[in-house]
Amino acid sequence: MSTVPACSSCFASGEVPTDYGAVDCPDCGGAGFLPSRHVLVDWRVRDFEQAVSRGDGLGPSDLKWMLTELRQARAALMEIIALAHDIDDGDAIAQRIRFVANKALGLYEVSAAERPGHEAGAALVPRAVTCQAPRATSAAPAQSEPGGEPGHLP
């Protein structure tokens, strides 16, 4: 059985002294032990939201932490999609997992007929990426090509 880490800010008492008396520890919320990582992340994100709504900026360390969390979450979703692809396609739960994770990542284009619950079967298809070379524009007048109109190849 794992033990819950004690809060080092309040020495597991749940309270910290102030000039106006004891108050709940801001790090553990008065519990005396640290909450799960999920709760700590949620608290930090809420602190960011409050700071931004007050007009305070986020520091470089806050932004670095947020980007690390984002990358870890995206990597976990990528692994979930990969594992769900390994499961037999007949499983509706595997298909649903793929679609939910893809909704967050935006890796594949999904049509309405391919969404879970439709009979058309749903294979996620990679997004089509079209790259076009930029057109050269020049102020010079078009010159006539031999045997044809300007700019047209025979």
N, CA, C and O atoms as a GROMACS GRO file, in nm:
protein
  616
    1MET      N    1   0.084  -0.118   0.000
    1MET     CA    2   0.000   0.000   0.000
    1MET      C    3   0.088   0.123   0.000
    1MET      O    4   0.182   0.132   0.079
    2SER      N    5   0.059   0.218  -0.088
    2SER     CA    6   0.140   0.339  -0.096
    2SER      C    7   0.096   0.440   0.008
    2SER      O    8  -0.021   0.447   0.045
    3THR      N    9   0.190   0.517   0.052
    3THR     CA   10   0.159   0.621   0.150
    3THR      C   11   0.148   0.755   0.077
    3THR      O   12   0.213   0.777  -0.024
    4VAL      N   13   0.066   0.841   0.130
    4VAL     CA   14   0.044   0.972   0.071
    4VAL      C   15   0.153   1.065   0.125
    4VAL      O   16   0.177   1.067   0.246
    5PRO      N   17   0.218   1.142   0.038
    5PRO     CA   18   0.325   1.230   0.085
    5PRO      C   19   0.270   1.343   0.173
    5PRO      O   20   0.172   1.410   0.138
    6ALA      N   21   0.336   1.362   0.285
    6ALA     CA   22   0.296   1.468   0.377
    6ALA      C   23   0.336   1.603   0.319
    6ALA      O   24   0.437   1.615   0.249
    7CYS      N   25   0.258   1.704   0.350
    7CYS     CA   26   0.285   1.838   0.302
    7CYS      C   27   0.404   1.895   0.381
    7CYS      O   28   0.403   1.896   0.504
    8SER      N   29   0.504   1.942   0.308
    8SER     CA   30   0.621   1.996   0.376
    8SER      C   31   0.604   2.144   0.411
    8SER      O   32   0.683   2.197   0.489
    9SER      N   33   0.505   2.210   0.356
    9SER     CA   34   0.483   2.351   0.388
    9SER      C   35   0.422   2.368   0.527
    9SER      O   36   0.458   2.462   0.599
   10CYS      N   37   0.331   2.280   0.564
   10CYS     CA   38   0.264   2.291   0.694
   10CYS      C   39   0.306   2.179   0.790
   10CYS      O   40   0.252   2.168   0.900
   11PHE      N   41   0.400   2.097   0.748
   11PHE     CA   42   0.448   1.983   0.827
   11PHE      C   43   0.334   1.889   0.864
   11PHE      O   44   0.326   1.840   0.977
   12ALA      N   45   0.245   1.866   0.767
   12ALA     CA   46   0.132   1.773   0.778
   12ALA      C   47   0.026   1.816   0.879
   12ALA      O   48  -0.058   1.735   0.918
   13SER      N   49   0.028   1.942   0.921
   13SER     CA   50  -0.075   1.988   1.014
   13SER      C   51  -0.198   2.043   0.941
   13SER      O   52  -0.308   2.045   0.997
   14GLY      N   53  -0.180   2.087   0.816
   14GLY     CA   54  -0.291   2.142   0.741
   14GLY      C   55  -0.310   2.292   0.762
   14GLY      O   56  -0.396   2.353   0.699
   15GLU      N   57  -0.230   2.350   0.850
   15GLU     CA   58  -0.243   2.493   0.878
   15GLU      C   59  -0.107   2.561   0.874
   15GLU      O   60  -0.004   2.501   0.905
   16VAL      N   61  -0.110   2.688   0.836
   16VAL     CA   62   0.012   2.769   0.841
   16VAL      C   63  -0.017   2.894   0.921
   16VAL      O   64  -0.127   2.950   0.913
   17PRO      N   65   0.081   2.939   0.998
   17PRO     CA   66   0.058   3.059   1.080
   17PRO      C   67   0.067   3.187   0.997
   17PRO      O   68   0.149   3.198   0.905
   18THR      N   69  -0.017   3.281   1.030
   18THR     CA   70  -0.010   3.415   0.970
   18THR      C   71  -0.020   3.517   1.082
   18THR      O   72  -0.033   3.480   1.199
   19ASP      N   73  -0.012   3.643   1.047
   19ASP     CA   74  -0.025   3.750   1.148
   19ASP      C   75  -0.165   3.753   1.209
   19ASP      O   76  -0.184   3.809   1.317
   20TYR      N   77  -0.262   3.694   1.140
   20TYR     CA   78  -0.401   3.696   1.188
   20TYR      C   79  -0.447   3.561   1.239
   20TYR      O   80  -0.568   3.539   1.255
   21GLY      N   81  -0.356   3.470   1.263
   21GLY     CA   82  -0.390   3.338   1.313
   21GLY      C   83  -0.364   3.231   1.209
   21GLY      O   84  -0.316   3.258   1.099
   22ALA      N   85  -0.396   3.110   1.245
   22ALA     CA   86  -0.371   2.997   1.156
   22ALA      C   87  -0.475   2.994   1.043
   22ALA      O   88  -0.593   3.020   1.065
   23VAL      N   89  -0.427   2.963   0.922
   23VAL     CA   90  -0.515   2.948   0.804
   23VAL      C   91  -0.480   2.817   0.736
   23VAL      O   92  -0.374   2.758   0.759
   24ASP      N   93  -0.571   2.772   0.651
   24ASP     CA   94  -0.545   2.649   0.577
   24ASP      C   95  -0.420   2.665   0.491
   24ASP      O   96  -0.396   2.771   0.434
   25CYS      N   97  -0.343   2.560   0.484
   25CYS     CA   98  -0.221   2.559   0.404
   25CYS      C   99  -0.258   2.573   0.256
   25CYS      O  100  -0.343   2.499   0.207
   26PRO      N  101  -0.196   2.665   0.185
   26PRO     CA  102  -0.229   2.682   0.044
   26PRO      C  103  -0.178   2.567  -0.045
   26PRO      O  104  -0.230   2.546  -0.154
   27ASP      N  105  -0.079   2.493   0.000
   27ASP     CA  106  -0.023   2.385  -0.081
   27ASP      C  107  -0.104   2.256  -0.073
   27ASP      O  108  -0.116   2.184  -0.173
   28CYS      N  109  -0.160   2.225   0.043
   28CYS     CA  110  -0.236   2.101   0.058
   28CYS      C  111  -0.384   2.125   0.078
   28CYS      O  112  -0.462   2.030   0.087
   29GLY      N  113  -0.426   2.251   0.085
   29GLY     CA  114  -0.567   2.282   0.104
   29GLY      C  115  -0.618   2.251   0.242
   29GLY      O  116  -0.739   2.237   0.262
   30GLY      N  117  -0.528   2.239   0.338
   30GLY     CA  118  -0.568   2.211   0.476
   30GLY      C  119  -0.576   2.064   0.509
   30GLY      O  120  -0.613   2.028   0.621
   31ALA      N  121  -0.541   1.977   0.416
   31ALA     CA  122  -0.552   1.832   0.439
   31ALA      C  123  -0.432   1.776   0.515
   31ALA      O  124  -0.444   1.675   0.584
   32GLY      N  125  -0.316   1.841   0.503
   32GLY     CA  126  -0.197   1.789   0.569
   32GLY      C  127  -0.116   1.696   0.481
   32GLY      O  128  -0.003   1.660   0.516
   33PHE      N  129  -0.171   1.657   0.368
   33PHE     CA  130  -0.098   1.573   0.273
   33PHE      C  131  -0.123   1.629   0.133
   33PHE      O  132  -0.223   1.696   0.108
   34LEU      N  133  -0.032   1.600   0.044
   34LEU     CA  134  -0.043   1.653  -0.091
   34LEU      C  135  -0.147   1.575  -0.171
   34LEU      O  136  -0.153   1.453  -0.163
   35PRO      N  137  -0.229   1.646  -0.248
   35PRO     CA  138  -0.327   1.577  -0.331
   35PRO      C  139  -0.260   1.508  -0.449
   35PRO      O  140  -0.138   1.517  -0.467
   36SER      N  141  -0.340   1.439  -0.528
   36SER     CA  142  -0.287   1.369  -0.644
   36SER      C  143  -0.235   1.469  -0.747
   36SER      O  144  -0.265   1.588  -0.741
   37ARG      N  145  -0.157   1.419  -0.841
   37ARG     CA  146  -0.101   1.504  -0.946
   37ARG      C  147  -0.212   1.571  -1.026
   37ARG      O  148  -0.199   1.687  -1.067
   38HIS      N  149  -0.320   1.498  -1.049
   38HIS     CA  150  -0.434   1.554  -1.123
   38HIS      C  151  -0.487   1.680  -1.054
   38HIS      O  152  -0.512   1.780  -1.121
   39VAL      N  153  -0.502   1.675  -0.925
   39VAL     CA  154  -0.554   1.790  -0.851
   39VAL      C  155  -0.451   1.905  -0.852
   39VAL      O  156  -0.489   2.021  -0.868
   40LEU      N  157  -0.325   1.872  -0.835
   40LEU     CA  158  -0.221   1.977  -0.837
   40LEU      C  159  -0.216   2.048  -0.971
   40LEU      O  160  -0.202   2.170  -0.976
   41VAL      N  161  -0.229   1.972  -1.081
   41VAL     CA  162  -0.230   2.033  -1.214
   41VAL      C  163  -0.353   2.122  -1.229
   41VAL      O  164  -0.343   2.233  -1.281
   42ASP      N  165  -0.467   2.074  -1.184
   42ASP     CA  166  -0.590   2.154  -1.193
   42ASP      C  167  -0.576   2.283  -1.113
   42ASP      O  168  -0.618   2.389  -1.161
   43TRP      N  169  -0.518   2.277  -0.994
   43TRP     CA  170  -0.498   2.398  -0.914
   43TRP      C  171  -0.407   2.497  -0.985
   43TRP      O  172  -0.435   2.617  -0.987
   44ARG      N  173  -0.300   2.446  -1.043
   44ARG     CA  174  -0.206   2.536  -1.110
   44ARG      C  175  -0.269   2.602  -1.233
   44ARG      O  176  -0.248   2.721  -1.258
   45VAL      N  177  -0.346   2.526  -1.308
   45VAL     CA  178  -0.414   2.583  -1.425
   45VAL      C  179  -0.514   2.689  -1.381
   45VAL      O  180  -0.528   2.792  -1.447
   46ARG      N  181  -0.585   2.665  -1.271
   46ARG     CA  182  -0.679   2.765  -1.219
   46ARG      C  183  -0.605   2.892  -1.175
   46ARG      O  184  -0.653   3.003  -1.196
   47ASP      N  185  -0.488   2.874  -1.115
   47ASP     CA  186  -0.407   2.990  -1.078
   47ASP      C  187  -0.367   3.070  -1.201
   47ASP      O  188  -0.368   3.193  -1.198
   48PHE      N  189  -0.333   3.001  -1.309
   48PHE     CA  190  -0.298   3.069  -1.434
   48PHE      C  191  -0.418   3.148  -1.487
   48PHE      O  192  -0.405   3.263  -1.528
   49GLU      N  193  -0.536   3.084  -1.485
   49GLU     CA  194  -0.657   3.151  -1.532
   49GLU      C  195  -0.686   3.276  -1.452
   49GLU      O  196  -0.721   3.380  -1.509
   50GLN      N  197  -0.672   3.267  -1.321
   50GLN     CA  198  -0.696   3.384  -1.236
   50GLN      C  199  -0.594   3.494  -1.263
   50GLN      O  200  -0.630   3.612  -1.266
   51ALA      N  201  -0.469   3.457  -1.282
   51ALA     CA  202  -0.365   3.556  -1.309
   51ALA      C  203  -0.391   3.628  -1.441
   51ALA      O  204  -0.375   3.749  -1.450
   52VAL      N  205  -0.431   3.553  -1.542
   52VAL     CA  206  -0.458   3.613  -1.672
   52VAL      C  207  -0.582   3.703  -1.665
   52VAL      O  208  -0.584   3.810  -1.726
   53SER      N  209  -0.684   3.660  -1.591
   53SER     CA  210  -0.805   3.743  -1.581
   53SER      C  211  -0.779   3.872  -1.504
   53SER      O  212  -0.846   3.973  -1.526
   54ARG      N  213  -0.681   3.869  -1.413
   54ARG     CA  214  -0.642   3.992  -1.341
   54ARG      C  215  -0.554   4.082  -1.427
   54ARG      O  216  -0.532   4.198  -1.393
   55GLY      N  217  -0.503   4.028  -1.537
   55GLY     CA  218  -0.414   4.106  -1.622
   55GLY      C  219  -0.267   4.082  -1.593
   55GLY      O  220  -0.180   4.146  -1.653
   56ASP      N  221  -0.238   3.990  -1.501
   56ASP     CA  222  -0.099   3.954  -1.473
   56ASP      C  223  -0.050   3.860  -1.582
   56ASP      O  224  -0.126   3.778  -1.633
   57GLY      N  225   0.073   3.871  -1.617
   57GLY     CA  226   0.130   3.782  -1.717
   57GLY      C  227   0.182   3.654  -1.654
   57GLY      O  228   0.204   3.647  -1.533
   58LEU      N  229   0.200   3.555  -1.737
   58LEU     CA  230   0.262   3.431  -1.691
   58LEU      C  231   0.412   3.442  -1.709
   58LEU      O  232   0.459   3.496  -1.809
   59GLY      N  233   0.486   3.390  -1.614
   59GLY     CA  234   0.631   3.393  -1.623
   59GLY      C  235   0.683   3.284  -1.715
   59GLY      O  236   0.609   3.193  -1.753
   60PRO      N  237   0.809   3.293  -1.751
   60PRO     CA  238   0.869   3.191  -1.839
   60PRO      C  239   0.862   3.051  -1.780
   60PRO      O  240   0.841   2.954  -1.853
   61SER      N  241   0.879   3.038  -1.649
   61SER     CA  242   0.873   2.904  -1.588
   61SER      C  243   0.730   2.848  -1.593
   61SER      O  244   0.712   2.728  -1.609
   62ASP      N  245   0.631   2.936  -1.579
   62ASP     CA  246   0.492   2.891  -1.588
   62ASP      C  247   0.460   2.842  -1.729
   62ASP      O  248   0.396   2.739  -1.747
   63LEU      N  249   0.505   2.917  -1.827
   63LEU     CA  250   0.481   2.878  -1.966
   63LEU      C  251   0.553   2.748  -2.000
   63LEU      O  252   0.499   2.663  -2.070
   64LYS      N  253   0.676   2.734  -1.950
   64LYS     CA  254   0.752   2.611  -1.975
   64LYS      C  255   0.680   2.491  -1.914
   64LYS      O  256   0.672   2.385  -1.975
   65TRP      N  257   0.629   2.508  -1.792
   65TRP     CA  258   0.556   2.400  -1.726
   65TRP      C  259   0.432   2.364  -1.807
   65TRP      O  260   0.404   2.246  -1.828
   66MET      N  261   0.357   2.466  -1.852
   66MET     CA  262   0.234   2.442  -1.927
   66MET      C  263   0.263   2.369  -2.059
   66MET      O  264   0.189   2.278  -2.096
   67LEU      N  265   0.368   2.407  -2.128
   67LEU     CA  266   0.404   2.340  -2.252
   67LEU      C  267   0.446   2.196  -2.228
   67LEU      O  268   0.414   2.108  -2.308
   68THR      N  269   0.516   2.170  -2.118
   68THR     CA  270   0.554   2.034  -2.083
   68THR      C  271   0.430   1.948  -2.058
   68THR      O  272   0.423   1.834  -2.104
   69GLU      N  273   0.333   2.003  -1.986
   69GLU     CA  274   0.208   1.931  -1.960
   69GLU      C  275   0.134   1.902  -2.091
   69GLU      O  276   0.081   1.792  -2.110
   70LEU      N  277   0.131   2.000  -2.179
   70LEU     CA  278   0.064   1.983  -2.308
   70LEU      C  279   0.130   1.873  -2.390
   70LEU      O  280   0.063   1.788  -2.448
   71ARG      N  281   0.262   1.875  -2.395
   71ARG     CA  282   0.335   1.772  -2.471
   71ARG      C  283   0.313   1.632  -2.413
   71ARG      O  284   0.296   1.536  -2.487
   72GLN      N  285   0.313   1.622  -2.280
   72GLN     CA  286   0.290   1.492  -2.217
   72GLN      C  287   0.150   1.442  -2.246
   72GLN      O  288   0.131   1.322  -2.272
   73ALA      N  289   0.052   1.529  -2.243
   73ALA     CA  290  -0.086   1.489  -2.270
   73ALA      C  291  -0.102   1.445  -2.416
   73ALA      O  292  -0.168   1.345  -2.443
   74ARG      N  293  -0.042   1.518  -2.509
   74ARG     CA  294  -0.051   1.482  -2.651
   74ARG      C  295   0.021   1.350  -2.677
   74ARG      O  296  -0.027   1.268  -2.756
   75ALA      N  297   0.135   1.328  -2.612
   75ALA     CA  298   0.207   1.202  -2.630
   75ALA      C  299   0.124   1.085  -2.577
   75ALA      O  300   0.122   0.978  -2.639
   76ALA      N  301   0.056   1.105  -2.465
   76ALA     CA  302  -0.029   0.999  -2.410
   76ALA      C  303  -0.144   0.969  -2.504
   76ALA      O  304  -0.179   0.852  -2.524
   77LEU      N  305  -0.205   1.072  -2.563
   77LEU     CA  306  -0.314   1.049  -2.657
   77LEU      C  307  -0.265   0.978  -2.783
   77LEU      O  308  -0.336   0.894  -2.838
   78MET      N  309  -0.146   1.012  -2.829
   78MET     CA  310  -0.090   0.943  -2.946
   78MET      C  311  -0.072   0.794  -2.915
   78MET      O  312  -0.102   0.709  -2.999
   79GLU      N  313  -0.025   0.764  -2.796
   79GLU     CA  314  -0.007   0.624  -2.758
   79GLU      C  315  -0.142   0.553  -2.745
   79GLU      O  316  -0.154   0.435  -2.781
   80ILE      N  317  -0.242   0.624  -2.695
   80ILE     CA  318  -0.376   0.566  -2.684
   80ILE      C  319  -0.432   0.533  -2.821
   80ILE      O  320  -0.489   0.426  -2.841
   81ILE      N  321  -0.415   0.625  -2.918
   81ILE     CA  322  -0.462   0.598  -3.054
   81ILE      C  323  -0.390   0.476  -3.111
   81ILE      O  324  -0.453   0.391  -3.173
   82ALA      N  325  -0.259   0.469  -3.090
   82ALA     CA  326  -0.182   0.356  -3.143
   82ALA      C  327  -0.229   0.224  -3.081
   82ALA      O  328  -0.242   0.125  -3.152
   83LEU      N  329  -0.252   0.223  -2.952
   83LEU     CA  330  -0.299   0.101  -2.886
   83LEU      C  331  -0.440   0.063  -2.932
   83LEU      O  332  -0.470  -0.055  -2.948
   84ALA      N  333  -0.525   0.164  -2.952
   84ALA     CA  334  -0.661   0.135  -2.998
   84ALA      C  335  -0.662   0.080  -3.140
   84ALA      O  336  -0.750   0.003  -3.176
   85HIS      N  337  -0.564   0.120  -3.221
   85HIS     CA  338  -0.554   0.065  -3.357
   85HIS      C  339  -0.513  -0.082  -3.354
   85HIS      O  340  -0.544  -0.157  -3.447
   86ASP      N  341  -0.443  -0.124  -3.248
   86ASP     CA  342  -0.400  -0.263  -3.237
   86ASP      C  343  -0.514  -0.357  -3.198
   86ASP      O  344  -0.504  -0.478  -3.216
   87ILE      N  345  -0.622  -0.301  -3.146
   87ILE     CA  346  -0.737  -0.382  -3.104
   87ILE      C  347  -0.820  -0.415  -3.227
   87ILE      O  348  -0.826  -0.336  -3.321
   88ASP      N  349  -0.884  -0.530  -3.226
   88ASP     CA  350  -0.968  -0.573  -3.338
   88ASP      C  351  -1.070  -0.465  -3.372
   88ASP      O  352  -1.137  -0.412  -3.283
   89ASP      N  353  -1.083  -0.432  -3.501
   89ASP     CA  354  -1.175  -0.327  -3.546
   89ASP      C  355  -1.320  -0.356  -3.514
   89ASP      O  356  -1.402  -0.264  -3.514
   90GLY      N  357  -1.356  -0.480  -3.488
   90GLY     CA  358  -1.493  -0.514  -3.454
   90GLY      C  359  -1.535  -0.459  -3.319
   90GLY      O  360  -1.654  -0.447  -3.291
   91ASP      N  361  -1.438  -0.424  -3.236
   91ASP     CA  362  -1.468  -0.368  -3.105
   91ASP      C  363  -1.515  -0.225  -3.117
   91ASP      O  364  -1.442  -0.139  -3.167
   92ALA      N  365  -1.634  -0.198  -3.073
   92ALA     CA  366  -1.687  -0.061  -3.078
   92ALA      C  367  -1.611   0.030  -2.982
   92ALA      O  368  -1.596   0.149  -3.009
   93ILE      N  369  -1.564  -0.024  -2.871
   93ILE     CA  370  -1.494   0.060  -2.773
   93ILE      C  371  -1.361   0.108  -2.828
   93ILE      O  372  -1.322   0.223  -2.805
   94ALA      N  373  -1.289   0.023  -2.903
   94ALA     CA  374  -1.162   0.064  -2.961
   94ALA      C  375  -1.184   0.176  -3.062
   94ALA      O  376  -1.106   0.271  -3.069
   95GLN      N  377  -1.289   0.163  -3.141
   95GLN     CA  378  -1.321   0.266  -3.240
   95GLN      C  379  -1.355   0.397  -3.169
   95GLN      O  380  -1.310   0.504  -3.211
   96ARG      N  381  -1.432   0.389  -3.065
   96ARG     CA  382  -1.470   0.509  -2.989
   96ARG      C  383  -1.347   0.575  -2.927
   96ARG      O  384  -1.336   0.698  -2.928
   97ILE      N  385  -1.256   0.496  -2.874
   97ILE     CA  386  -1.133   0.549  -2.815
   97ILE      C  387  -1.053   0.624  -2.921
   97ILE      O  388  -1.002   0.733  -2.896
   98ARG      N  389  -1.041   0.564  -3.039
   98ARG     CA  390  -0.967   0.630  -3.147
   98ARG      C  391  -1.029   0.765  -3.183
   98ARG      O  392  -0.957   0.863  -3.202
   99PHE      N  393  -1.161   0.769  -3.193
   99PHE     CA  394  -1.228   0.893  -3.233
   99PHE      C  395  -1.218   1.000  -3.124
   99PHE      O  396  -1.199   1.118  -3.155
  100VAL      N  397  -1.230   0.961  -2.999
  100VAL     CA  398  -1.221   1.059  -2.891
  100VAL      C  399  -1.079   1.117  -2.883
  100VAL      O  400  -1.062   1.238  -2.870
  101ALA      N  401  -0.979   1.032  -2.892
  101ALA     CA  402  -0.840   1.080  -2.888
  101ALA      C  403  -0.809   1.164  -3.011
  101ALA      O  404  -0.738   1.264  -3.001
  102ASN      N  405  -0.860   1.124  -3.126
  102ASN     CA  406  -0.837   1.202  -3.248
  102ASN      C  407  -0.905   1.338  -3.240
  102ASN      O  408  -0.854   1.436  -3.294
  103LYS      N  409  -1.018   1.345  -3.173
  103LYS     CA  410  -1.088   1.474  -3.159
  103LYS      C  411  -0.999   1.573  -3.086
  103LYS      O  412  -0.998   1.692  -3.118
  104ALA      N  413  -0.925   1.526  -2.988
  104ALA     CA  414  -0.835   1.615  -2.913
  104ALA      C  415  -0.710   1.649  -2.992
  104ALA      O  416  -0.659   1.761  -2.984
  105LEU      N  417  -0.659   1.553  -3.069
  105LEU     CA  418  -0.533   1.573  -3.140
  105LEU      C  419  -0.550   1.634  -3.279
  105LEU      O  420  -0.464   1.709  -3.324
  106GLY      N  421  -0.660   1.601  -3.345
  106GLY     CA  422  -0.682   1.651  -3.480
  106GLY      C  423  -0.588   1.591  -3.583
  106GLY      O  424  -0.548   1.660  -3.677
  107LEU      N  425  -0.553   1.464  -3.568
  107LEU     CA  426  -0.461   1.398  -3.661
  107LEU      C  427  -0.527   1.360  -3.791
  107LEU      O  428  -0.465   1.369  -3.897
  108TYR      N  429  -0.653   1.318  -3.784
  108TYR     CA  430  -0.721   1.262  -3.899
  108TYR      C  431  -0.848   1.339  -3.929
  108TYR      O  432  -0.914   1.392  -3.839
  109GLU      N  433  -0.882   1.345  -4.056
  109GLU     CA  434  -1.008   1.406  -4.100
  109GLU      C  435  -1.118   1.303  -4.085
  109GLU      O  436  -1.098   1.187  -4.124
  110VAL      N  437  -1.232   1.340  -4.030
  110VAL     CA  438  -1.341   1.247  -4.005
  110VAL      C  439  -1.467   1.302  -4.069
  110VAL      O  440  -1.506   1.416  -4.042
  111SER      N  441  -1.532   1.222  -4.153
  111SER     CA  442  -1.659   1.264  -4.211
  111SER      C  443  -1.772   1.219  -4.120
  111SER      O  444  -1.752   1.135  -4.032
  112ALA      N  445  -1.892   1.273  -4.141
  112ALA     CA  446  -2.006   1.240  -4.056
  112ALA      C  447  -2.041   1.092  -4.064
  112ALA      O  448  -2.083   1.034  -3.964
  113ALA      N  449  -2.024   1.030  -4.179
  113ALA     CA  450  -2.058   0.888  -4.196
  113ALA      C  451  -1.959   0.797  -4.125
  113ALA      O  452  -1.989   0.680  -4.102
  114GLU      N  453  -1.842   0.849  -4.091
  114GLU     CA  454  -1.739   0.765  -4.029
  114GLU      C  455  -1.743   0.770  -3.877
  114GLU      O  456  -1.673   0.692  -3.812
  115ARG      N  457  -1.821   0.858  -3.819
  115ARG     CA  458  -1.823   0.871  -3.674
  115ARG      C  459  -1.879   0.745  -3.610
  115ARG      O  460  -1.960   0.676  -3.672
  116PRO      N  461  -1.837   0.714  -3.487
  116PRO     CA  462  -1.889   0.595  -3.420
  116PRO      C  463  -2.041   0.597  -3.414
  116PRO      O  464  -2.101   0.702  -3.392
  117GLY      N  465  -2.101   0.481  -3.434
  117GLY     CA  466  -2.246   0.471  -3.433
  117GLY      C  467  -2.304   0.464  -3.573
  117GLY      O  468  -2.423   0.435  -3.588
  118HIS      N  469  -2.225   0.491  -3.674
  118HIS     CA  470  -2.270   0.478  -3.812
  118HIS      C  471  -2.222   0.344  -3.867
  118HIS      O  472  -2.119   0.292  -3.824
  119GLU      N  473  -2.295   0.290  -3.958
  119GLU     CA  474  -2.264   0.157  -4.009
  119GLU      C  475  -2.157   0.157  -4.117
  119GLU      O  476  -2.111   0.051  -4.158
  120ALA      N  477  -2.116   0.273  -4.163
  120ALA     CA  478  -2.022   0.278  -4.275
  120ALA      C  479  -1.883   0.231  -4.236
  120ALA      O  480  -1.796   0.221  -4.323
  121GLY      N  481  -1.861   0.202  -4.112
  121GLY     CA  482  -1.727   0.162  -4.070
  121GLY      C  483  -1.640   0.286  -4.065
  121GLY      O  484  -1.660   0.379  -4.143
  122ALA      N  485  -1.547   0.288  -3.977
  122ALA     CA  486  -1.474   0.412  -3.962
  122ALA      C  487  -1.326   0.386  -3.958
  122ALA      O  488  -1.272   0.339  -3.857
  123ALA      N  489  -1.264   0.415  -4.063
  123ALA     CA  490  -1.119   0.413  -4.064
  123ALA      C  491  -1.076   0.558  -4.065
  123ALA      O  492  -1.115   0.636  -4.152
  124LEU      N  493  -0.996   0.593  -3.970
  124LEU     CA  494  -0.946   0.729  -3.966
  124LEU      C  495  -0.845   0.744  -4.078
  124LEU      O  496  -0.752   0.664  -4.090
  125VAL      N  497  -0.861   0.845  -4.156
  125VAL     CA  498  -0.775   0.867  -4.271
  125VAL      C  499  -0.689   0.989  -4.244
  125VAL      O  500  -0.741   1.092  -4.200
  126PRO      N  501  -0.557   0.979  -4.267
  126PRO     CA  502  -0.472   1.095  -4.242
  126PRO      C  503  -0.521   1.216  -4.321
  126PRO      O  504  -0.568   1.204  -4.434
  127ARG      N  505  -0.509   1.331  -4.259
  127ARG     CA  506  -0.548   1.456  -4.323
  127ARG      C  507  -0.470   1.476  -4.451
  127ARG      O  508  -0.348   1.456  -4.455
  128ALA      N  509  -0.539   1.516  -4.553
  128ALA     CA  510  -0.472   1.545  -4.680
  128ALA      C  511  -0.406   1.681  -4.669
  128ALA      O  512  -0.470   1.781  -4.636
  129VAL      N  513  -0.280   1.684  -4.695
  129VAL     CA  514  -0.206   1.809  -4.690
  129VAL      C  515  -0.170   1.846  -4.832
  129VAL      O  516  -0.102   1.772  -4.902
  130THR      N  517  -0.216   1.960  -4.873
  130THR     CA  518  -0.184   2.005  -5.008
  130THR      C  519  -0.089   2.122  -4.999
  130THR      O  520  -0.115   2.220  -4.928
  131CYS      N  521   0.017   2.112  -5.069
  131CYS     CA  522   0.115   2.219  -5.074
  131CYS      C  523   0.123   2.268  -5.217
  131CYS      O  524   0.140   2.189  -5.310
  132GLN      N  525   0.110   2.395  -5.233
  132GLN     CA  526   0.122   2.452  -5.366
  132GLN      C  527   0.238   2.548  -5.366
  132GLN      O  528   0.259   2.625  -5.272
  133ALA      N  529   0.313   2.542  -5.473
  133ALA     CA  530   0.424   2.635  -5.486
  133ALA      C  531   0.367   2.774  -5.509
  133ALA      O  532   0.269   2.790  -5.582
  134PRO      N  533   0.428   2.875  -5.448
  134PRO     CA  534   0.378   3.009  -5.469
  134PRO      C  535   0.395   3.050  -5.614
  134PRO      O  536   0.495   3.017  -5.678
  135ARG      N  537   0.296   3.121  -5.664
  135ARG     CA  538   0.302   3.166  -5.802
  135ARG      C  539   0.396   3.285  -5.812
  135ARG      O  540   0.393   3.376  -5.729
  136ALA      N  541   0.477   3.281  -5.915
  136ALA     CA  542   0.569   3.393  -5.937
  136ALA      C  543   0.491   3.506  -6.001
  136ALA      O  544   0.422   3.489  -6.102
  137THR      N  545   0.503   3.620  -5.941
  137THR     CA  546   0.437   3.737  -5.998
  137THR      C  547   0.544   3.834  -6.040
  137THR      O  548   0.641   3.858  -5.968
  138SER      N  549   0.526   3.889  -6.155
  138SER     CA  550   0.623   3.988  -6.202
  138SER      C  551   0.548   4.100  -6.271
  138SER      O  552   0.437   4.082  -6.322
  139ALA      N  553   0.609   4.213  -6.273
  139ALA     CA  554   0.548   4.330  -6.335
  139ALA      C  555   0.579   4.334  -6.484
  139ALA      O  556   0.526   4.418  -6.557
  140ALA      N  557   0.664   4.243  -6.531
  140ALA     CA  558   0.702   4.244  -6.672
  140ALA      C  559   0.585   4.194  -6.757
  140ALA      O  560   0.514   4.103  -6.714
  141PRO      N  561   0.564   4.251  -6.875
  141PRO     CA  562   0.454   4.206  -6.961
  141PRO      C  563   0.482   4.064  -7.011
  141PRO      O  564   0.597   4.025  -7.030
  142ALA      N  565   0.375   3.989  -7.030
  142ALA     CA  566   0.387   3.851  -7.077
  142ALA      C  567   0.436   3.850  -7.220
  142ALA      O  568   0.389   3.925  -7.306
  143GLN      N  569   0.531   3.764  -7.243
  143GLN     CA  570   0.583   3.753  -7.379
  143GLN      C  571   0.519   3.632  -7.445
  143GLN      O  572   0.488   3.533  -7.380
  144SER      N  573   0.502   3.642  -7.572
  144SER     CA  574   0.436   3.537  -7.646
  144SER      C  575   0.530   3.418  -7.665
  144SER      O  576   0.646   3.436  -7.703
  145GLU      N  577   0.480   3.298  -7.639
  145GLU     CA  578   0.555   3.176  -7.660
  145GLU      C  579   0.546   3.142  -7.809
  145GLU      O  580   0.445   3.173  -7.873
  146PRO      N  581   0.650   3.080  -7.865
  146PRO     CA  582   0.641   3.043  -8.005
  146PRO      C  583   0.531   2.941  -8.028
  146PRO      O  584   0.528   2.835  -7.965
  147GLY      N  585   0.442   2.972  -8.117
  147GLY     CA  586   0.335   2.881  -8.155
  147GLY      C  587   0.218   2.879  -8.059
  147GLY      O  588   0.139   2.785  -8.064
  148GLY      N  589   0.202   2.977  -7.971
  148GLY     CA  590   0.089   2.972  -7.881
  148GLY      C  591   0.067   3.102  -7.808
  148GLY      O  592   0.126   3.205  -7.840
  149GLU      N  593  -0.022   3.096  -7.706
  149GLU     CA  594  -0.053   3.213  -7.628
  149GLU      C  595   0.053   3.233  -7.520
  149GLU      O  596   0.129   3.141  -7.490
  150PRO      N  597   0.059   3.351  -7.463
  150PRO     CA  598   0.156   3.377  -7.357
  150PRO      C  599   0.132   3.286  -7.236
  150PRO      O  600   0.019   3.269  -7.190
  151GLY      N  601   0.241   3.229  -7.187
  151GLY     CA  602   0.236   3.150  -7.065
  151GLY      C  603   0.179   3.011  -7.081
  151GLY      O  604   0.170   2.940  -6.981
  152HIS      N  605   0.141   2.966  -7.197
  152HIS     CA  606   0.083   2.833  -7.217
  152HIS      C  607   0.182   2.744  -7.289
  152HIS      O  608   0.249   2.787  -7.384
  153LEU      N  609   0.192   2.622  -7.243
  153LEU     CA  610   0.279   2.526  -7.307
  153LEU      C  611   0.200   2.446  -7.409
  153LEU      O  612   0.082   2.417  -7.388
  154PRO      N  613   0.263   2.410  -7.521
  154PRO     CA  614   0.190   2.331  -7.620
  154PRO      C  615   0.160   2.192  -7.571
  154PRO      O  616   0.098   2.113  -7.643
   0.00000   0.00000   0.00000
